Amino acid sequence: MKLFARLAASAAVMIGLATPALAERENPDELFFGILSTESSSAQREKWGPLLAAMQASIGRPVKPFFASDYAGVIEAMRFDKVDVVWYGNKSAMVAVDRAGAEVFAQTTESTGDQGYWSVMITHKDSGLTYEDVMKCDKTLNFGIGDPNSTSGFLVPSTFVFAKEGVNPKDCFKTVRNANHETNLISAATKQVDAAVASSTGMYSRLKNAKPELFAELKEIWRSPLIASDPMAWRPELDKKLKADILSFFMSYGRLGTDEEVAEARETLALIDMGPFVPSSNAQLWPFYEMDQIRQRMSIEADTTYSDDERTAKILEINTRIEEIRAAAAARPRK
C-alpha cells in the first residue's frame, strides 16, 4: 500500500509539473512570430516591427520576432514550440504542416492587391544571356537558386524550369549557390552569378525600393505561372480564444477603424510589401503538394539511371499520390 501511495504521490507531482507546461504551450504569456529569411535579419526587424507592435496592442500580450538563418530554422522552431505564428512561403508551409502540424489561417496579399506573385529568373542587364542560353547546360555559368524550402526560389523553378527541361541544376552549371531572394538578386546585379531565381516581389518591390541602383542592373529572362501569396500559420496547440484574437487582428488590420487608422495600417503593411490579409487554411497548399509530385515525376522520367521497370514503378507510385492529393483537395476545397 505504501508503494502505491508513493507512486500516486509521484504521479500527482508529475501532473502538477506537467500542467503548467501544457498551459504555457496553449496560452503563452508572450508570442514569438517567425519571419522567413528572405532578407537580412536587421532589415526584416525594421520592416516587421510596426506590424508586430500593432498585433501586440491588439491581442494584449508581447509579440516578439524570431529570425532564423534559413527556412528550415523557422520550421524546426515551430516544431519545438519556439515560435507560435509564422509567415511562411507555400513550400515551407507544406513542410511545417507535415513536420510541425502547422495550421494555415490567413493568406497575405500583395501590396498591389493581387493574391499572387511570380518566380523570376534574372541576369545582369549587360550579360546578353537569354533563358535559352542559360538552359544550354554547358557548365560555363554560375547560378543562384533559392533555399530548398522556398516556393518561388526553389520549388517553382525546380518544377517549371529544371524538371520541365529534364535537367538537374548541378549538371547544368559551373556552380550552384543556395541563398535567399535578396542575396540572389544582388549576386546577379553585381555579376557574382550569371543568372539566378528569386521572387517577383523581392525584385520589383523590395530591391527596387531599397537598392534602386542594383535593381537597374537586372534583366528578367523568365517568369513562372502565378503563385498564390504566402500563408500565415500558427501552432495547432494554441488556445482557441488566443487563435480567435490572432485571427481577428489579421482580418481587421488595414480594413477596420477610422480613415486615419486604416491609412496607417496600410502604410505599415506596405513596409513588408503586403496588403490586407484574407482567410485561408491548409487547403491553400494542395496545388503545391501536387506541384512537388509533378516535379519529382518529371525528374524521374528524365533520369537514365533507372531501369524501365524501376521508372515505371516510381511513376506509378507518384501518380497514386497525385490522385490522393486531388481527392483530398476535392473533399476539402479551398473555397
Residue, then its C-alpha position, 0 to 999 in steps of 0.5 A: m500500500k505504501l508503494f502505491a501511495r508513493l507512486a500516486a504521490s509521484a504521479a500527482v507531482m508529475i501532473g502538477l509539473a506537467t500542467p503548467a507546461l501544457a498551459e504555457r504551450e496553449n496560452p503563452d504569456e508572450l508570442f514569438f512570430g517567425i519571419l522567413s529569411t528572405e532578407s537580412s535579419s536587421a532589415q526584416r526587424e525594421k520592416w516587421g516591427p510596426l506590424l508586430a507592435a500593432m498585433q501586440a496592442s491588439i491581442g494584449r500580450p508581447v509579440k516578439p520576432f524570431f529570425a532564423s538563418d534559413y527556412a528550415g530554422v523557422i520550421e524546426a522552431m515551430r516544431f519545438d514550440k519556439v515560435d507560435v505564428v509564422w509567415y511562411g512561403n507555400k513550400s515551407a508551409m507544406v513542410a511545417v504542416d507535415r513536420a510541425g502540424a502547422e495550421v494555415f489561417a490567413q493568406t497575405t496579399e500583395s501590396t498591389g492587391d493581387q493574391g499572387y506573385w511570380s518566380v523570376m529568373i534574372t541576369h545582369k542587364d549587360s550579360g546578353l544571356t537569354y533563358e535559352d542560353v542559360m538552359k544550354c547546360d554547358k557548365t560555363l555559368n554560375f547560378g543562384i537558386g533559392d533555399p530548398n524550402s522556398t516556393s518561388g526560389f526553389l520549388v517553382p523553378s525546380t518544377f517549371v524550369f529544371a524538371k520541365e527541361g529534364v535537367n538537374p541544376k548541378d549538371c547544368f552549371k559551373t556552380v550552384r549557390n543556395a541563398n535567399h531572394e535578396t542575396n540572389l538578386i544582388s549576386a546577379a546585379t553585381k555579376q557574382v552569378d550569371a543568372a539566378v531565381a528569386s521572387s517577383t516581389g523581392m525584385y520589383s518591390r523590395l530591391k527596387n525600393a531599397k537598392p534602386e541602383l542594383f535593381a537597374e542592373l537586372k534583366e528578367i529572362w523568365r517568369s513562372p505561372l502565378i503563385a498564390s501569396d504566402p500563408m500565415a500559420w500558427r501552432p495547432e496547440l494554441d488556445k482557441k480564444l488566443k487563435a480567435d484574437i490572432l485571427s481577428f487582428f489579421m482580418s481587421y488590420g488595414r480594413l477596420g477603424t477610422d480613415e486615419e487608422v486604416a491609412e496607417a495600417r496600410e502604410t505599415l503593411a506596405l513596409i513588408d510589401m503586403g496588403p490586407f490579409v484574407p482567410s485561408s487554411n491548409a487547403q491553400l497548399w494542395p496545388f503545391y503538394e501536387m506541384d512537388q509530385i509533378r516535379q519529382r515525376m518529371s525528374i524521374e522520367a528524365d533520369t537514365t539511371y533507372s531501369d524501365d521497370e524501376r521508372t515505371a514503378k516510381i511513376l506509378e507510385i507518384n501518380t497514386r499520390i497525385e490522385e490522393i492529393r486531388a481527392a483530398a483537395a476535392a473533399r476539402p476545397r479551398k473555397 
